[in-house]
Amino acid sequence: MTTPGNNGGHTTESGRLLKPSADVGIVGYGAYVPRYRLPASEISRVWTGGQGGAPITEKAVPGLDEDVATMSIEAARNALARAQIAPSQIRAVWVGSESHPYAVKPTSTIVGEAIGAAPHILAGDWEFACKAGSEAMQAAIGLVGSGMAAYALSIGMDTAQGRPGDALEYTAAAGGAAYLIGPAENSLAVFEGTYSYVTDTPDFWRRPHETYPSHGDRFTGEPAYFHHVTSAATALMEELGAEPGDFDYAVFHQPNVKFPTRAAKMLGFGKAQIETGLLVGVVGNVYAGSSLLGLTAVLDIAQPGSRVLMVSYGSGAGSDAMALRITDRVTERQGRAPTTQAYIARREVIDYATYARYRGKLQMR
Amino acid sequence: MREVNIVGIGQTPVGEHWGHSLSDLAREAVGAAFLDAGISRVDALFVGNMLAGELSHQEHLGALISDQIGLRGIEAARAEASDASGGLALRQGYIAVASGAVETALVLGVEKFTDVVGNARLAALVAGLDAEYEGTHGATLTALAALLMRRYMHEYGVELEAFAGFSENAHANAASNPNAMFHNTLRPGAFAAAPAVAPPVSLFDAAPEGDGAAAVVLAAAGRAVESASPPLRIAASAVATDTLAVQDRPDPLFLAAANLSAGRAYEQAGIAPSDVDVFELHDSYTIMAVLALEACGFARRGEGTRPAVEGEIGLAGQLPIATFGGLKARGHAGGATGLYQVVELALQLRGEAGRNQVEDVRIGMAQNVGGLGGTAVTHILERA
């Protein structure tokens, strides 16, 4: 039976559940976190004389020769290593980020070429603040699920910008993940369904030619993050007839430790369900890569049959909610590339001065 | 001059009303006040507002709001004296009715702070200081309050802890006020441990900015209205000014405008400070509460913290202040604050204050101060 707004897919009565006619899943995934870490105590040392609390312990900082293109390539190679498909089978390379190296010229063509997927591909860069990566995943699910393509690569990756001295400087970090979406029969996790909830909510933005974003202080909380994350999660669970207790793991967009922890509590998820995917305390907020990186940490250890809920959040604003069921294939693929925790453990602490140099913050004006 | 009564009151909660505009807030408070008064028309509207032009790009509030509340055509105007705008609007409404120019008037205080954040809002707030001699040089309200507080502590040998009682009392009273911005009480020791804003002013010395609107309906005494609650007489209404720049005051620790307006109000009402049962004062900073108590004759110079230290300012104390949380915990709604104070006094005098009720209130006083004392507006209410 078809429902309004859905041509032939097996969605629900409301037509709001996003689900393609053919089942699709994650064939391979890959994390990437750069090696440098800036402790929050360094930022407060410089800006507040060490006064006041910090929203996280430390954040990942990209090296001088790293950007969203190079980091996406690392993550994509990890995804390919796990999937063990030929790059030439990929029909789309999509990169979601709010720190694309170029304003005009796609990151995705660089990535597509570097991993050997070009030239017979779609390629494009996505922008929806921190939701750009999950938006690219939704699109890939549609592309593969419709039969247009066998495989599509979606990446969420950022080298996020925080204005020196701003509250966001503590958390704005670098990292992300790549997902190779393909047919369910070759997947390590199958999408049970996805949902997207979007409104015009101006909580955080960056204008052209601006180096750093602006934000609306506490407005970024209740009407922005919490409203969209909980609305998306609740709607998806309703559409699937699922409850928080049905999921073994839940991953939320994580701009700091407090927000996802509170959102989980509001929805009825317990600490045991969220701790595996809650990385922000030691990685920072990797923006478009945030919830995607949390999900790779879950996939690294998930057992066949487990169910996972992932909810992204992008300012502006919207949330993608995705429900996944882990398949038997997860076990053979987990060890084929470095785990998320391996990247987190690979760390070199830097001071604020080094960070300022690496991030190009030294400017006389 | 004839007598003027308050025959209706209304208020919105103070808070971060991101989904509500100036007009939305105004309609809600006015609707409540009209319902309370049992009328739906007045002859004139006076709006107290501080920063609509700067923060909402909206001036000309008289015409806007009279239309929004369905009273197109009536006389309407805005009054401005920084965060004493609400009290000043009430003074304008009082004069209009007392003079016989109008029979009834609506006085609304409305403020919408939260559409603008960070330094942009701070810059707007600073416009209430002397731009040439204070604002341009980087002074802010908090910075100047910190200088006053530091000077006060030095001059009179007062310790920081002596100020704690003002914030603790405000939070305790706000906890049972459904319209308050904060409902948390302060734990013992929390005041001393609060993060500094501009030392010695900490987070728990300074009132938070919140959106809100409050309104009162005025009518000439003797005019029949269908309100279920008894009318309250405005026994005194007085405005006074001081130098705008704090640096120009011969004695910066003396709020001359507060002293003058309170003195004129006592004279008009024919009472002494000791006759006041409830005092809603302008506790934008704890130091401002201390200086107001001294300026209005409730404490000797240098002894303004004593009522708090000795537990006299609580609901059961000798001089209850901030009975619904004050600016500190009900929230400081800028140009609406002066009307919140009067609405709260009215609830006390009517005996409708619920868990915040002070026993046997006959005379209530509200004092609304602009900035750090450039303008002070004092009103005294009693049962008609």
Interface residues (C-beta under 8 A of the other chain):
Chain A: Q51 G52 G216 D217 R218 F219 E222 P223
Chain B: E16 W18 G19 T114 V117 G118 P195 A196
